[in-house]
Amino acid sequence: MNKQEFLTQLRKELSVLPQKDIEEYLTFYTEMIEDRIEEGLSEEEAVSAVGSLEEIVKQIVSDTPLMKIAKERIKQKRQIKNFI
Protein backbone atom coordinates (compact mmCIF):
# COMPACT_ATOMS: atom_id res chain seq x y z
CA MET A 1 0.00 0.00 0.00
CA ASN A 2 1.39 3.43 -0.84
CA LYS A 3 1.18 6.52 1.36
CA GLN A 4 -1.87 8.03 -0.34
CA GLU A 5 -3.82 4.77 -0.17
CA PHE A 6 -2.94 4.41 3.50
CA LEU A 7 -4.01 7.96 4.36
CA THR A 8 -7.23 7.69 2.35
CA GLN A 9 -8.16 4.47 4.13
CA LEU A 10 -7.18 5.91 7.51
CA ARG A 11 -9.43 8.94 6.90
CA LYS A 12 -12.31 6.63 5.99
CA GLU A 13 -11.83 4.40 9.04
CA LEU A 14 -11.62 7.38 11.41
CA SER A 15 -14.78 9.03 10.09
CA VAL A 16 -16.49 8.53 13.48
CA LEU A 17 -14.10 11.09 14.99
CA PRO A 18 -14.32 14.88 14.82
CA GLN A 19 -12.71 16.33 11.67
CA LYS A 20 -10.04 18.14 13.72
CA ASP A 21 -8.90 14.86 15.27
CA ILE A 22 -8.85 13.11 11.90
CA GLU A 23 -6.64 15.85 10.45
CA GLU A 24 -4.26 15.61 13.40
CA TYR A 25 -3.88 11.85 12.97
CA LEU A 26 -3.40 12.20 9.22
CA THR A 27 -0.67 14.79 9.78
CA PHE A 28 1.00 12.57 12.36
CA TYR A 29 1.06 9.50 10.11
CA THR A 30 2.08 11.52 7.05
CA GLU A 31 5.11 12.81 8.95
CA MET A 32 5.89 9.35 10.29
CA ILE A 33 5.85 7.84 6.80
CA GLU A 34 7.89 10.70 5.33
CA ASP A 35 10.49 10.33 8.09
CA ARG A 36 10.92 6.66 7.24
CA ILE A 37 11.23 7.47 3.54
CA GLU A 38 13.96 10.00 4.40
CA GLU A 39 15.72 7.20 6.29
CA GLY A 40 15.90 5.24 3.05
CA LEU A 41 12.80 3.05 3.01
CA SER A 42 10.60 2.84 -0.07
CA GLU A 43 7.12 4.33 0.24
CA GLU A 44 5.54 0.89 0.61
CA GLU A 45 8.14 -0.17 3.20
CA ALA A 46 7.58 3.06 5.13
CA VAL A 47 3.82 2.47 5.20
CA SER A 48 4.35 -1.11 6.38
CA ALA A 49 6.76 0.09 9.06
CA VAL A 50 4.13 2.31 10.74
CA GLY A 51 2.02 -0.76 11.43
CA SER A 52 -1.20 -2.42 10.46
CA LEU A 53 -3.99 -0.01 9.52
CA GLU A 54 -6.44 -2.17 11.46
CA GLU A 55 -4.33 -2.02 14.62
CA ILE A 56 -3.74 1.73 14.26
CA VAL A 57 -7.46 2.43 13.92
CA LYS A 58 -8.30 0.11 16.81
CA GLN A 59 -5.78 1.90 19.04
CA ILE A 60 -6.94 5.39 18.06
CA VAL A 61 -10.61 4.58 18.61
CA SER A 62 -9.92 2.86 21.94
CA ASP A 63 -7.91 5.91 23.09
CA THR A 64 -10.72 8.30 22.14
CA PRO A 65 -13.30 9.03 24.85
CA LEU A 66 -16.66 7.45 24.05
CA MET A 67 -18.46 10.76 24.63
CA LYS A 68 -16.38 12.40 21.91
CA ILE A 69 -17.36 9.71 19.41
CA ALA A 70 -21.02 9.85 20.46
CA LYS A 71 -21.16 13.64 20.09
CA GLU A 72 -19.64 13.43 16.61
CA ARG A 73 -22.15 10.78 15.52
CA ILE A 74 -25.05 12.90 16.78
CA LYS A 75 -23.62 15.91 14.96
CA GLN A 76 -23.32 13.92 11.72
CA LYS A 77 -26.90 12.65 12.01
CA ARG A 78 -28.19 16.19 12.56
CA GLN A 79 -26.33 17.41 9.50
CA ILE A 80 -27.85 14.65 7.39
CA LYS A 81 -31.32 15.30 8.81
CA ASN A 82 -31.02 19.05 8.12
CA PHE A 83 -29.80 18.35 4.60
CA ILE A 84 -32.84 16.23 3.76
N, CA, C and O of each residue as an XYZ file, in Angstrom:
336
protein
N       0.853     -1.164      0.000
C       0.000      0.000      0.000
C       0.906      1.238      0.000
O       1.880      1.303      0.750
N       0.577      2.211     -0.844
C       1.385      3.426     -0.842
C       0.836      4.425      0.180
O      -0.196      4.184      0.806
N       1.535      5.540      0.337
C       1.180      6.524      1.358
C      -0.225      7.073      1.145
O      -1.000      7.163      2.098
N      -0.562      7.439     -0.075
C      -1.874      8.028     -0.340
C      -3.002      7.038     -0.060
O      -4.029      7.410      0.507
N      -2.816      5.795     -0.450
C      -3.825      4.768     -0.173
C      -4.008      4.584      1.337
O      -5.131      4.471      1.828
N      -2.896      4.557      2.054
C      -2.938      4.411      3.505
C      -3.701      5.559      4.148
O      -4.578      5.338      4.983
N      -3.364      6.791      3.757
C      -4.006      7.959      4.358
C      -5.482      8.049      3.992
O      -6.299      8.450      4.821
N      -5.832      7.685      2.772
C      -7.233      7.689      2.352
C      -8.033      6.684      3.176
O      -9.130      6.988      3.646
N      -7.483      5.500      3.345
C      -8.165      4.471      4.126
C      -8.246      4.867      5.595
O      -9.265      4.637      6.246
N      -7.178      5.461      6.119
C      -7.182      5.911      7.514
C      -8.276      6.954      7.721
O      -9.016      6.888      8.703
N      -8.383      7.908      6.813
C      -9.428      8.940      6.904
C     -10.814      8.283      6.936
O     -11.667      8.651      7.744
N     -11.019      7.331      6.066
C     -12.312      6.635      5.990
C     -12.614      5.906      7.295
O     -13.726      5.995      7.817
N     -11.633      5.194      7.816
C     -11.830      4.403      9.036
C     -12.044      5.270     10.270
O     -12.691      4.841     11.225
N     -11.506      6.484     10.258
C     -11.624      7.378     11.415
C     -12.803      8.339     11.293
O     -12.903      9.296     12.061
N     -13.682      8.096     10.352
C     -14.781      9.034     10.090
C     -15.728      9.228     11.276
O     -16.526     10.166     11.269
N     -15.658      8.368     12.288
C     -16.490      8.526     13.480
C     -15.944      9.603     14.422
O     -16.612      9.993     15.380
N     -14.739     10.074     14.147
C     -14.102     11.087     14.994
C     -14.367     12.492     14.453
O     -14.719     12.655     13.285
N     -14.199     13.505     15.304
C     -14.315     14.883     14.824
C     -13.257     15.168     13.749
O     -12.154     14.625     13.796
N     -13.600     16.012     12.795
C     -12.710     16.326     11.670
C     -11.339     16.817     12.142
O     -10.317     16.463     11.555
N     -11.317     17.619     13.184
C     -10.044     18.139     13.715
C      -9.126     16.993     14.140
O      -7.930     17.005     13.848
N      -9.693     16.006     14.827
C      -8.903     14.859     15.273
C      -8.392     14.051     14.082
O      -7.240     13.617     14.062
N      -9.257     13.856     13.094
C      -8.848     13.113     11.895
C      -7.661     13.794     11.241
O      -6.684     13.134     10.886
N      -7.734     15.105     11.078
C      -6.641     15.849     10.446
C      -5.347     15.732     11.242
O      -4.268     15.624     10.660
N      -5.448     15.753     12.559
C      -4.255     15.612     13.399
C      -3.611     14.233     13.216
O      -2.389     14.127     13.116
N      -4.421     13.192     13.174
C      -3.882     11.846     12.970
C      -3.282     11.696     11.570
O      -2.237     11.066     11.402
N      -3.939     12.270     10.579
C      -3.399     12.197      9.215
C      -2.054     12.909      9.125
O      -1.128     12.413      8.483
N      -1.947     14.060      9.761
C      -0.674     14.789      9.779
C       0.402     13.967     10.475
O       1.528     13.865      9.988
N       0.054     13.389     11.605
C       1.004     12.566     12.363
C       1.532     11.409     11.519
O       2.742     11.193     11.445
N       0.628     10.667     10.884
C       1.058      9.499     10.105
C       1.746      9.896      8.798
O       2.620      9.174      8.317
N       1.367     11.023      8.225
C       2.080     11.525      7.051
C       3.534     11.796      7.400
O       4.445     11.384      6.682
N       3.743     12.496      8.514
C       5.112     12.808      8.949
C       5.890     11.541      9.291
O       7.076     11.431      8.982
N       5.220     10.593      9.926
C       5.891      9.350     10.290
C       6.357      8.594      9.033
O       7.480      8.091      8.980
N       5.494      8.527      8.049
C       5.848      7.842      6.801
C       6.966      8.581      6.085
O       7.918      7.961      5.612
N       6.856      9.904      6.003
C       7.886     10.696      5.328
C       9.235     10.583      6.025
O      10.272     10.554      5.363
N       9.232     10.519      7.354
C      10.493     10.334      8.094
C      11.150      9.007      7.715
O      12.368      8.942      7.546
N      10.365      7.975      7.586
C      10.919      6.664      7.241
C      11.428      6.633      5.793
O      12.409      5.956      5.486
N      10.756      7.365      4.922
C      11.230      7.468      3.540
C      12.570      8.199      3.512
O      13.479      7.807      2.780
N      12.691      9.263      4.309
C      13.963      9.996      4.397
C      15.082      9.112      4.938
O      16.253      9.328      4.625
N      14.727      8.125      5.744
C      15.720      7.197      6.290
C      16.136      6.134      5.275
O      17.031      5.330      5.540
N      15.482      6.133      4.112
C      15.900      5.236      3.051
C      14.917      4.141      2.675
O      15.183      3.363      1.759
N      13.786      4.068      3.364
C      12.802      3.046      3.009
C      12.010      3.486      1.778
O      11.863      4.680      1.516
N      11.508      2.517      1.033
C      10.602      2.840     -0.069
C       9.275      3.285      0.545
O       9.042      3.093      1.739
N       8.414      3.874     -0.269
C       7.124      4.334      0.237
C       6.322      3.168      0.833
O       5.750      3.294      1.916
N       6.285      2.051      0.131
C       5.540      0.893      0.608
C       6.142      0.333      1.901
O       5.412     -0.064      2.809
N       7.471      0.305      1.979
C       8.140     -0.168      3.197
C       7.853      0.776      4.366
O       7.644      0.332      5.495
N       7.845      2.065      4.088
C       7.578      3.057      5.126
C       6.158      2.903      5.661
O       5.934      2.985      6.868
N       5.211      2.683      4.771
C       3.821      2.468      5.195
C       3.728      1.201      6.035
O       3.069      1.200      7.075
N       4.361      0.148      5.611
C       4.345     -1.107      6.375
C       4.989     -0.928      7.747
O       4.552     -1.528      8.728
N       6.028     -0.101      7.808
C       6.757      0.091      9.055
C       5.932      0.811     10.124
O       6.197      0.640     11.314
N       4.938      1.611      9.726
C       4.133      2.306     10.737
C       3.147      1.363     11.424
O       2.637      1.670     12.501
N       2.882      0.222     10.802
C       2.020     -0.763     11.427
C       0.775     -1.050     10.617
O       0.514     -0.426      9.589
N       0.029     -1.995     11.101
C      -1.204     -2.421     10.457
C      -2.270     -1.333     10.601
O      -2.485     -0.803     11.691
N      -2.926     -1.011      9.504
C      -3.992     -0.009      9.522
C      -5.074     -0.402     10.523
O      -5.577      0.438     11.269
N      -5.422     -1.670     10.532
C      -6.445     -2.171     11.461
C      -6.048     -1.918     12.916
O      -6.864     -1.456     13.714
N      -4.808     -2.219     13.255
C      -4.332     -2.016     14.625
C      -4.254     -0.534     14.979
O      -4.577     -0.144     16.102
N      -3.828      0.289     14.031
C      -3.738      1.734     14.262
C      -5.122      2.301     14.559
O      -5.298      3.051     15.519
N      -6.097      1.943     13.737
C      -7.465      2.434     13.924
C      -8.025      1.946     15.254
O      -8.641      2.714     15.992
N      -7.813      0.678     15.556
C      -8.300      0.113     16.814
C      -7.725      0.877     18.009
O      -8.440      1.177     18.965
N      -6.431      1.188     17.946
C      -5.778      1.900     19.044
C      -6.312      3.324     19.170
O      -6.598      3.787     20.274
N      -6.446      4.015     18.043
C      -6.937      5.392     18.063
C      -8.354      5.444     18.632
O      -8.649      6.269     19.496
N      -9.217      4.575     18.154
C     -10.612      4.580     18.613
C     -10.687      4.211     20.095
O     -11.473      4.800     20.837
N      -9.884      3.251     20.528
C      -9.922      2.862     21.945
C      -9.363      3.967     22.845
O      -9.737      4.056     24.015
N      -8.471      4.807     22.313
C      -7.910      5.911     23.089
C      -8.817      7.142     23.101
O      -8.588      8.071     23.876
N      -9.831      7.155     22.260
C     -10.723      8.302     22.145
C     -11.899      8.123     23.107
O     -12.547      7.076     23.112
N     -12.173      9.148     23.924
C     -13.304      9.034     24.851
C     -14.613      8.747     24.110
O     -14.887      9.333     23.063
N     -15.399      7.852     24.658
C     -16.659      7.453     24.048
C     -17.589      8.648     23.834
O     -18.293      8.712     22.827
N     -17.594      9.585     24.768
C     -18.463     10.760     24.633
C     -18.096     11.581     23.395
O     -18.974     12.144     22.740
N     -16.833     11.650     23.080
C     -16.385     12.403     21.909
C     -16.907     11.751     20.629
O     -17.348     12.440     19.710
N     -16.855     10.437     20.576
C     -17.357      9.707     19.411
C     -18.877      9.858     19.318
O     -19.417     10.079     18.235
N     -19.557      9.739     20.452
C     -21.018      9.851     20.460
C     -21.462     11.234     20.009
O     -22.404     11.355     19.226
N     -20.803     12.268     20.489
C     -21.157     13.639     20.092
C     -20.971     13.837     18.594
O     -21.791     14.487     17.945
N     -19.901     13.281     18.046
C     -19.638     13.433     16.613
C     -20.701     12.702     15.800
O     -21.147     13.213     14.773
N     -21.108     11.529     16.238
C     -22.147     10.779     15.520
C     -23.474     11.534     15.543
O     -24.176     11.584     14.533
N     -23.817     12.118     16.682
C     -25.051     12.900     16.778
C     -24.975     14.103     15.850
O     -25.942     14.428     15.162
N     -23.833     14.757     15.836
C     -23.619     15.912     14.963
C     -23.795     15.507     13.499
O     -24.459     16.211     12.739
N     -23.210     14.391     13.104
C     -23.317     13.924     11.724
C     -24.762     13.601     11.360
O     -25.208     13.912     10.255
N     -25.496     12.980     12.281
C     -26.897     12.653     12.013
C     -27.732     13.913     11.860
O     -28.617     13.970     11.006
N     -27.463     14.914     12.671
C     -28.190     16.187     12.564
C     -27.916     16.859     11.230
O     -28.825     17.411     10.610
N     -26.672     16.813     10.790
C     -26.329     17.413      9.497
C     -27.060     16.711      8.368
O     -27.549     17.363      7.446
N     -27.138     15.409      8.430
C     -27.848     14.653      7.390
C     -29.336     14.981      7.444
O     -29.964     15.201      6.409
N     -29.896     15.014      8.644
C     -31.319     15.305      8.808
C     -31.649     16.712      8.291
O     -32.677     16.900      7.640
N     -30.808     17.681      8.568
C     -31.025     19.046      8.123
C     -30.845     19.186      6.615
O     -31.430     20.072      5.993
N     -30.046     18.321      6.042
C     -29.797     18.351      4.599
C     -31.004     17.825      3.843
O     -31.308     18.292      2.745
N     -31.684     16.864      4.425
C     -32.839     16.228      3.764
C     -34.027     17.081      3.902
O     -35.101     16.727      3.417
